[in-house]
C-alpha cells in the first residue's frame, strides 16, 4: 500500500512534516496543479485560509474568559475538556481550517525550497539560534522531526496562550510578515525557489512559516485535536471533492465540477427523454394508421 492509498483510506494520521509535504506534492502533480502553485499564489491562498480561521472566532468575545476558567480547572498535563466552551460543530470547523492553513504553508515551503521541518526543529531546540535549510528537490527529504514530538513540546503547550482568539491574532501576525516580505519582490524573483531573494529574507520567511505551523499545532492542542488526524481527514475530503479525472489542469472551485456533472447528466437525461418520446409518437402513429387500414 502506497502513501496515498494509506491516508485516503483512513488507516492512520500523518506523522511528520515530510509526509504531509510528499502527499501534497503528489496530490497536486496528479491534478496538474503545479502550474498554478506559484509562490505568490500560494501566499495569497495562505492569507485567505488564515482569514477563515479568524472568522470562526471573530464574534466569540467571551471565549478568552471561558478558556482561562477552563485552564484553571484542568490539571497540568491533562487535555482540556474543550467541549465545555465550544460546540462540536465549531471543533470540527476549527480542525478543517487548521488543516487548510497547514497544507498551504507546507506546500509553500516545498515550492520555495525551504525545509520548514528543519526550522521547526531549531525553534524547539534550547539555546539554539533559529536557522533555515534549503531543500530543492522532493527527493531531498526534510528534517525527520515528527508531530508527536512537536505536539508534546513546551512551545506548543496550550497554557502558553490566552485563548483561540489570541492564537488567531498571532497567526495573522506571522502571515502578515510573510506577505510583507513577498511584497518586496517581483513574482519573477520569487519564482525558481526564491533564487532572486536575499538570504536574510529567505531566513525570515522560513522562521515565520515555521512559527505558523507551531501556532497551528498549538491550536490543535488547545482544541484537543491531533494535527496529523485533521490533515489526514482534510486530504480525504479533498480527494472526494477534487477527483483527478475531473479537475486535471483546472483551478476552478469544486462547485464548478459539481455543476458541470449535473449539467452533463441533465443533457443525457433530456436526450434520453427525447428518444423515448419519439418512439412513443412513432408507435402511436403506427397504431392509428394500422387501425384505419384495418377498417
Secondary structure, DSSP 8 states (H G I E B T S, - for coil): --HHHHHHTTSS---BHHHHHHHHHHHHHHTT-TTT--HHHHHHHHHHHHHHHHHHHTT-TTHHHHHHHHHHTS-TTS---GGGTS-HHHHHHHHHHHHHHHHHHHHHHHHHTB-HHHHHHHHHSTT------B--STTS-----BHHHHHTSGGG-GGGSS-HHHHHHHHHHHHHHHHHHHTTS-HHHHHHHHTTS-HHHHHHHHHHHHHHHHHHHHHHHHTT--HHHHHHHHHHHHHHHS-HHHHTT----HHHHHHHHHHHHHHHHHHHHHHHHHHHHHHHHHHHHHHHHH-
